Amino acid sequence: MALYRAIFPGTFAAGDQFQFSLLTSGDETLSDAAAAASDWLAAFATNIESAYGPGTLFAAPEVRHVASSPGFPTIETAFGTGGFAGTNSSGNALPNQLAVVCTLRTASAGRAFRGRFYLPAPSPTTLTSSGTMNNLAHAQFQTALEAAFAAGSLFGTYVVGHKASGTSTLVTGADVGNVLDTQRRRRNKVVESRLTIIV
């Protein structure tokens, strides 16, 4: 069985970058895995683009054939096709550090057997007065992720990787919450303006 890491990159309105990835296991070729990543992104786009502002751009995926050894070193790389921009032009962008988290679960208990990936935060128009995603947006992410996971059928199976050992565990389910998480990011495009305070 081959292991593939599908990487989905993108940029925010001000130019800062984001990416999330999935680890899969199967008998498919690298080109099949790249096609599966493209199908995954296309299905996700169809169901979620209206939740994102036009400044949030998802680029074509990169797929790496990785070794089943500690650290999952890359053997070879291919690129998929596609990409999309959000279509919700209402409101301003949320801070880049905010994210929607999809948690991957396995049949084994414990944090070591769970995975997660961080999606960019949606448009602020999807939030309630308490700061959580509204029911419509929450359900939209659920639908989009279910469609994406189903569309990536050429991937084989989704797995959670264990870097230290180079092994993996089969994903049996996933969930997405309505509370936005924070993810540390290095600002590489956003220029901060600072004002001096006299103490």
Secondary structure as a PSIPRED ss2 file (coil, helix, strand):
# PSIPRED VFORMAT (PSIPRED V4.0)

   1 M C   1.000  0.000  0.000
   2 A E   0.000  0.000  1.000
   3 L E   0.000  0.000  1.000
   4 Y E   0.000  0.000  1.000
   5 R E   0.000  0.000  1.000
   6 A E   0.000  0.000  1.000
   7 I E   0.000  0.000  1.000
   8 F E   0.000  0.000  1.000
   9 P E   0.000  0.000  1.000
  10 G E   0.000  0.000  1.000
  11 T E   0.000  0.000  1.000
  12 F C   1.000  0.000  0.000
  13 A C   1.000  0.000  0.000
  14 A C   1.000  0.000  0.000
  15 G C   1.000  0.000  0.000
  16 D C   1.000  0.000  0.000
  17 Q E   0.000  0.000  1.000
  18 F E   0.000  0.000  1.000
  19 Q E   0.000  0.000  1.000
  20 F E   0.000  0.000  1.000
  21 S E   0.000  0.000  1.000
  22 L E   0.000  0.000  1.000
  23 L E   0.000  0.000  1.000
  24 T E   0.000  0.000  1.000
  25 S E   0.000  0.000  1.000
  26 G E   0.000  0.000  1.000
  27 D C   1.000  0.000  0.000
  28 E C   1.000  0.000  0.000
  29 T C   1.000  0.000  0.000
  30 L H   0.000  1.000  0.000
  31 S H   0.000  1.000  0.000
  32 D H   0.000  1.000  0.000
  33 A H   0.000  1.000  0.000
  34 A H   0.000  1.000  0.000
  35 A H   0.000  1.000  0.000
  36 A H   0.000  1.000  0.000
  37 A H   0.000  1.000  0.000
  38 S H   0.000  1.000  0.000
  39 D H   0.000  1.000  0.000
  40 W H   0.000  1.000  0.000
  41 L H   0.000  1.000  0.000
  42 A H   0.000  1.000  0.000
  43 A H   0.000  1.000  0.000
  44 F H   0.000  1.000  0.000
  45 A H   0.000  1.000  0.000
  46 T H   0.000  1.000  0.000
  47 N H   0.000  1.000  0.000
  48 I H   0.000  1.000  0.000
  49 E H   0.000  1.000  0.000
  50 S H   0.000  1.000  0.000
  51 A H   0.000  1.000  0.000
  52 Y C   1.000  0.000  0.000
  53 G C   1.000  0.000  0.000
  54 P C   1.000  0.000  0.000
  55 G C   1.000  0.000  0.000
  56 T C   1.000  0.000  0.000
  57 L E   0.000  0.000  1.000
  58 F E   0.000  0.000  1.000
  59 A C   1.000  0.000  0.000
  60 A C   1.000  0.000  0.000
  61 P C   1.000  0.000  0.000
  62 E E   0.000  0.000  1.000
  63 V E   0.000  0.000  1.000
  64 R E   0.000  0.000  1.000
  65 H E   0.000  0.000  1.000
  66 V E   0.000  0.000  1.000
  67 A C   1.000  0.000  0.000
  68 S C   1.000  0.000  0.000
  69 S C   1.000  0.000  0.000
  70 P C   1.000  0.000  0.000
  71 G C   1.000  0.000  0.000
  72 F C   1.000  0.000  0.000
  73 P C   1.000  0.000  0.000
  74 T E   0.000  0.000  1.000
  75 I E   0.000  0.000  1.000
  76 E E   0.000  0.000  1.000
  77 T E   0.000  0.000  1.000
  78 A E   0.000  0.000  1.000
  79 F E   0.000  0.000  1.000
  80 G C   1.000  0.000  0.000
  81 T C   1.000  0.000  0.000
  82 G C   1.000  0.000  0.000
  83 G C   1.000  0.000  0.000
  84 F E   0.000  0.000  1.000
  85 A E   0.000  0.000  1.000
  86 G C   1.000  0.000  0.000
  87 T C   1.000  0.000  0.000
  88 N C   1.000  0.000  0.000
  89 S C   1.000  0.000  0.000
  90 S C   1.000  0.000  0.000
  91 G C   1.000  0.000  0.000
  92 N C   1.000  0.000  0.000
  93 A C   1.000  0.000  0.000
  94 L C   1.000  0.000  0.000
  95 P C   1.000  0.000  0.000
  96 N C   1.000  0.000  0.000
  97 Q C   1.000  0.000  0.000
  98 L E   0.000  0.000  1.000
  99 A E   0.000  0.000  1.000
 100 V E   0.000  0.000  1.000
 101 V E   0.000  0.000  1.000
 102 C E   0.000  0.000  1.000
 103 T E   0.000  0.000  1.000
 104 L E   0.000  0.000  1.000
 105 R E   0.000  0.000  1.000
 106 T E   0.000  0.000  1.000
 107 A C   1.000  0.000  0.000
 108 S C   1.000  0.000  0.000
 109 A C   1.000  0.000  0.000
 110 G C   1.000  0.000  0.000
 111 R H   0.000  1.000  0.000
 112 A H   0.000  1.000  0.000
 113 F H   0.000  1.000  0.000
 114 R C   1.000  0.000  0.000
 115 G E   0.000  0.000  1.000
 116 R E   0.000  0.000  1.000
 117 F E   0.000  0.000  1.000
 118 Y E   0.000  0.000  1.000
 119 L E   0.000  0.000  1.000
 120 P E   0.000  0.000  1.000
 121 A C   1.000  0.000  0.000
 122 P C   1.000  0.000  0.000
 123 S C   1.000  0.000  0.000
 124 P H   0.000  1.000  0.000
 125 T H   0.000  1.000  0.000
 126 T H   0.000  1.000  0.000
 127 L E   0.000  0.000  1.000
 128 T C   1.000  0.000  0.000
 129 S C   1.000  0.000  0.000
 130 S C   1.000  0.000  0.000
 131 G C   1.000  0.000  0.000
 132 T C   1.000  0.000  0.000
 133 M E   0.000  0.000  1.000
 134 N C   1.000  0.000  0.000
 135 N H   0.000  1.000  0.000
 136 L H   0.000  1.000  0.000
 137 A H   0.000  1.000  0.000
 138 H H   0.000  1.000  0.000
 139 A H   0.000  1.000  0.000
 140 Q H   0.000  1.000  0.000
 141 F H   0.000  1.000  0.000
 142 Q H   0.000  1.000  0.000
 143 T H   0.000  1.000  0.000
 144 A H   0.000  1.000  0.000
 145 L H   0.000  1.000  0.000
 146 E H   0.000  1.000  0.000
 147 A H   0.000  1.000  0.000
 148 A H   0.000  1.000  0.000
 149 F H   0.000  1.000  0.000
 150 A H   0.000  1.000  0.000
 151 A H   0.000  1.000  0.000
 152 G C   1.000  0.000  0.000
 153 S H   0.000  1.000  0.000
 154 L H   0.000  1.000  0.000
 155 F H   0.000  1.000  0.000
 156 G C   1.000  0.000  0.000
 157 T E   0.000  0.000  1.000
 158 Y E   0.000  0.000  1.000
 159 V E   0.000  0.000  1.000
 160 V E   0.000  0.000  1.000
 161 G E   0.000  0.000  1.000
 162 H E   0.000  0.000  1.000
 163 K C   1.000  0.000  0.000
 164 A C   1.000  0.000  0.000
 165 S C   1.000  0.000  0.000
 166 G C   1.000  0.000  0.000
 167 T E   0.000  0.000  1.000
 168 S E   0.000  0.000  1.000
 169 T E   0.000  0.000  1.000
 170 L E   0.000  0.000  1.000
 171 V E   0.000  0.000  1.000
 172 T E   0.000  0.000  1.000
 173 G E   0.000  0.000  1.000
 174 A E   0.000  0.000  1.000
 175 D E   0.000  0.000  1.000
 176 V E   0.000  0.000  1.000
 177 G C   1.000  0.000  0.000
 178 N C   1.000  0.000  0.000
 179 V C   1.000  0.000  0.000
 180 L C   1.000  0.000  0.000
 181 D E   0.000  0.000  1.000
 182 T E   0.000  0.000  1.000
 183 Q C   1.000  0.000  0.000
 184 R C   1.000  0.000  0.000
 185 R C   1.000  0.000  0.000
 186 R C   1.000  0.000  0.000
 187 R C   1.000  0.000  0.000
 188 N C   1.000  0.000  0.000
 189 K C   1.000  0.000  0.000
 190 V C   1.000  0.000  0.000
 191 V C   1.000  0.000  0.000
 192 E C   1.000  0.000  0.000
 193 S C   1.000  0.000  0.000
 194 R C   1.000  0.000  0.000
 195 L C   1.000  0.000  0.000
 196 T C   1.000  0.000  0.000
 197 I C   1.000  0.000  0.000
 198 I C   1.000  0.000  0.000
 199 V C   1.000  0.000  0.000
